[in-house]
Amino acid sequence: MNVVELLSFCREYHEAILTGLGGLAGWYGQLMKNRLQSQRNVIDAEQLENEQLALALNRERFLTDRLTVQGQEAEMLWRRLYERERVIKEYHSAALSAQRQVNELEIRGGLPETVFPDLPDFPPEDGRKAEHPATERGEHYDDADGNKTGRPPGSTVGRWEKTSGQKGDRPTEDS
């Protein structure tokens, strides 16, 4: 076929040829539109997952910080309780010592012994088991002699030391 015949064929059937080319261009355009829409959907889904992940990470960070603060507050309250118990124990011991000294002075002076009312036991025995987390981990407040050690009797491991010899993140008894 030469060029003249091709041009005459195109002129004769131009409406059909243009309709066919328009149909192909429309089909190709729809194909590209669907492809772009699927890519947008994938990108939107990834962004939604990233946003959800970011929200979950922020929530976890907030809750972790809050838990840390509350744990520190609880530890501070337990330390305050232990300090108060220590002070009460000292006053209890001082009161018993004072009663004993008064009785000794009365005996030396030949006076009748004063009968003091019994002091309540310290620490009080109420039959309940301590619920402090340290006691659940096997840590003790007082040893057999009443000394505050933070370790079971006979143990050489410090209160906050790990058994592998590595220091924990909390202070030991020596610090």
Salt bridges, closest charged atoms under 4 A:
GLU75 OE2 - ARG79 NE 3.71
GLU83 OE2 - ARG86 NH2 2.16
GLU90 OE2 - ARG86 NH1 2.27
ASP126 OD2 - ARG128 NH2 2.94
GLU139 OE2 - ARG137 NE 3.49
GLU139 OE1 - ARG159 NE 3.79
ASP142 OD2 - LYS89 NZ 2.77
